[in-house]
Amino acid sequence: MDPADVRQKLKELMVTELNLEGKEPTDIDDAAPLFGSGLGLDSLDALQLAMSVEEKFGVRIPEGDDARSIFASVNALADHIVSAKAAA
């Protein structure tokens, strides 16, 4: 599974699933924080994104503090998906 493909699919998923109006997948910086000052997602967005990722990629997203580092950025989330798929 190519990390670049995963990042692109993640950004497309975020724009469609989270209704990021006025945003294109290309507008999302791979290294920018997804929450707070970065993309500005909130806890409801995190839940929606986790469910969407689990459904689309077949990868489990842990809950609580374990999820914080995974949701740090598109890069971190893509790395989690690629490593989880490789371990499966």
C-alpha positions in Angstrom: 0.0 0.0 0.0 1.6 3.2 -1.2 1.7 6.0 1.5 1.2 8.7 -1.1 -2.0 7.0 -2.4 -3.2 6.6 1.2 -2.6 10.3 1.9 -4.5 11.3 -1.2 -7.4 9.0 -0.4 -7.5 10.3 3.2 -7.7 13.9 2.1 -10.5 13.1 -0.4 -12.3 11.2 2.4 -11.9 14.2 4.8 -13.4 16.6 2.3 -16.4 14.5 1.5 -17.1 12.9 4.9 -16.5 16.0 7.0 -18.2 18.4 4.6 -15.2 20.7 4.5 -16.8 23.4 2.5 -14.5 25.4 0.2 -11.7 22.9 0.7 -10.1 20.7 -1.9 -8.0 17.7 -1.0 -5.0 19.6 -2.4 -5.6 22.4 0.2 -4.9 20.0 3.0 -1.2 20.0 4.1 0.1 16.5 4.9 2.0 17.7 7.9 -0.4 20.3 9.3 -2.3 19.5 12.6 -5.8 18.2 11.9 -7.2 19.8 15.1 -7.0 23.3 16.5 -4.9 25.7 14.5 -4.4 23.4 11.6 -7.4 22.0 9.7 -9.7 23.0 12.7 -11.4 19.6 13.2 -13.2 18.9 16.5 -14.0 15.8 18.5 -17.1 15.0 16.4 -15.0 15.2 13.3 -12.5 12.8 14.9 -15.3 10.3 15.5 -16.6 10.6 12.0 -13.1 10.4 10.5 -12.2 7.3 12.6 -15.4 5.5 11.4 -14.8 6.4 7.8 -11.2 5.3 7.9 -12.1 2.0 9.6 -14.8 1.4 6.9 -12.7 2.5 3.9 -9.3 1.1 4.8 -10.3 -1.8 7.1 -8.0 -0.5 9.8 -9.0 -0.1 13.5 -8.4 3.3 15.1 -7.8 3.1 18.9 -9.8 5.4 21.2 -8.6 7.9 23.7 -5.0 9.0 24.1 -3.8 6.4 21.7 -5.7 8.1 18.9 -4.1 11.5 19.5 -0.8 10.7 17.9 -2.6 9.0 15.0 -4.7 12.0 14.3 -1.8 14.4 14.6 -1.7 15.0 10.8 -2.5 13.4 7.5 1.0 11.9 7.5 0.5 10.3 10.9 -2.8 8.9 10.0 -1.5 7.5 6.7 1.5 6.0 8.5 -0.9 4.2 10.9 -3.0 2.8 8.0 0.1 1.6 6.1 1.7 0.0 9.1 -1.6 -1.6 10.3 -2.2 -3.0 6.8 1.4 -4.4 6.6 0.9 -6.1 10.0 -2.4 -7.7 9.1 
